[in-house]
Amino acid sequence: MRKKLTVVYIATIVAMRLVAQTPSPNLINGVFIIDKTNYYNNSTCNTNSNALITGYGTAAYFTYTPSLTIPTTAFSKAGNVKFNEEPLNYDNVKKFYSDTEDEDDTFTEQHWKVSGHDVIPNMNFLYNGAFPSFGINQNMVSSTLKKSDTLFVVINNIQHADSIRITVNDNNNASSPHYIALQAPNYANKYYLTPSMFNPLVIGANAVVKIEAINYNYQTVAGKKYLFRNMFSFVKTGVTIIN
């Protein structure tokens, strides 16, 4: 039985919005996103080695006018969207499609269906792009983030990635979070987030640290060009931010 992903998933939505700002050599009509995420159940991760949970987020958004970058204000409706036969939810206000699930999935098959609307055509296609991955010791990310200290992150065995992104989200009131993001297009395995970056973050509990390996692939489907963005992520929830 498929179970809805319960981890705070704001970091995924933040990252999804940021992708519209990613430089592109192509005029695109939309973006298809898959984010496979490893995270730990905070209530058991210190005592239960099986507390690691794998979930995924899928998202898509479109624009009627092809663009190098797609600002969030230009998102357009494209009918119904399904990923592996599961419908994505459409947000009428923000105009993007998304879904989150707890699921053990290798993503060897990525089947997208779009019913189409206006200039966005009907689409029914398989995308088989490589999925990124990396290794990380979950204890490397502390449960307390001190704004006056440098956050040091080590990532191992990075594969099939075009860039690495580290996002810290303070989850302020859940609906209006502040966040910072470090993106490294020429990735290494060691990253430093310095105190000067942490100024926007609000002190308090329930912050989220998300580390992503990302790849980008441009494909022409039904005569229009789209960006496919696959991500593999590690999420540390329940982080407390202090001065």
Buried (B, 14 or more C-beta within 10 A) or exposed (E): EEEEBEBBBBBBBBBBBBBBEBEBEEEBBBBBBBBBBBBBBBEEBEEEEEBEBBBBBBBBBBBBEBBEEBEBEBBBBBBBBBBBEEEBEBEEEBBBBBBBBBBEBEBEEBEBBBBBBEBBBEBEBEBEBEBBEBEBEBEBBBBEBBBEBEBEBEBEEBEBBBBBBBBBBBBBEEEEBBBBBBBEEEBEBEBEBEEEBBEEBBEBEBBBBBBBBBBBBEBEBBEBBBBBBBBBBBBBBBBBBEE
